[in-house]
Amino acid sequence: MVLAGHELYDLHELTLGCVNSITNMGNFLLHVQDPELKSIIERHFPLHVRDYNIKVEYLKNAQGPTKELPVPDLNPVLQSFTQPPATGQPVTPRTNAQTLNDREIATAYLLTLKRAGREYAWAAMEMAHPDLRSFLEDAFRMSCRHAYDVWQWMVQKGYYPLESGAKTSQMNIGGIYQPVPEQKPMTTTPVM
């Protein structure tokens, strides 16, 4: 298989993003203090390495992977999806940080996962080869699941805000939309 030009350049950018993610994750593992956050990063790390190696295989051989990219299950741990278990913790950027604290590590990792997810989704939509498209869809889902793990940890610590929307706003916005019957669309000629 030969990669299309746009596939080659998209894959190059995504692979470079993996270099950044893996390098940062290695650094995070050296400095993280919270055992739960460390466990999350340790659990994710080999999947990011696998993701990177599959991309390298595509770039070098222009063919699909010999290994699948496993997509982890969604693992909800929060008791409520609208009420935070911890009070929000204030934050101020540190302009002279020599090392990162756990909140900064989690924030950097979460934002990396979100960026990667957006890039995977966009690139997957552009792929001509179905195997490459499918792989990038899996990489997108992996990033989503990993981001959810980190986000939940941050919510539990009060590092990421979580609150319910106003009930009146939900009623007002929800009232705008009406359901459509799920049936075969009508094939009549429009009236002009």
ZIHUHU-V136769 format. One record per pair of residues at least 24 apart in sequence whose ideal C-beta (glycine too) atoms are under 6 Angstrom apart, sorted by sequence separation. I is the first residue (numbers start at 0). J is the second residue. D is the distance in whole Angstrom. If there is no record, write none. Layout:
i=I j=J d=D
i=I j=J d=D
This chain:
i=21 j=47 d=5
i=116 j=142 d=4
i=20 j=47 d=6
i=115 j=142 d=5
i=116 j=143 d=6
i=112 j=142 d=5
i=112 j=145 d=5
i=113 j=146 d=6
i=17 j=51 d=4
i=112 j=146 d=4
i=109 j=146 d=6
i=14 j=54 d=4
i=109 j=149 d=5
i=108 j=149 d=6
i=10 j=54 d=6
i=105 j=149 d=6
i=10 j=57 d=6
i=10 j=58 d=6
i=105 j=153 d=5
i=102 j=158 d=5
i=2 j=61 d=5
i=1 j=61 d=5
i=0 j=61 d=5
i=0 j=62 d=5
i=36 j=101 d=6
i=63 j=130 d=4
i=70 j=137 d=5
i=30 j=98 d=6
i=33 j=101 d=5
i=32 j=101 d=5
i=36 j=105 d=6
i=68 j=137 d=5
i=88 j=157 d=4
i=31 j=101 d=6
i=70 j=140 d=5
i=87 j=157 d=5
i=88 j=158 d=6
i=70 j=141 d=5
i=73 j=144 d=6
i=83 j=154 d=6
i=84 j=155 d=5
i=85 j=156 d=6
i=86 j=157 d=5
i=85 j=157 d=4
i=31 j=104 d=5
i=71 j=144 d=5
i=87 j=160 d=6
i=77 j=151 d=6
i=76 j=151 d=5
i=27 j=104 d=5
i=83 j=161 d=4
i=81 j=163 d=4
i=50 j=138 d=6
i=20 j=111 d=5
i=16 j=115 d=6
i=43 j=145 d=5
i=39 j=148 d=5
i=9 j=122 d=4
i=36 j=152 d=6
i=5 j=125 d=6
i=6 j=126 d=6
i=3 j=127 d=5
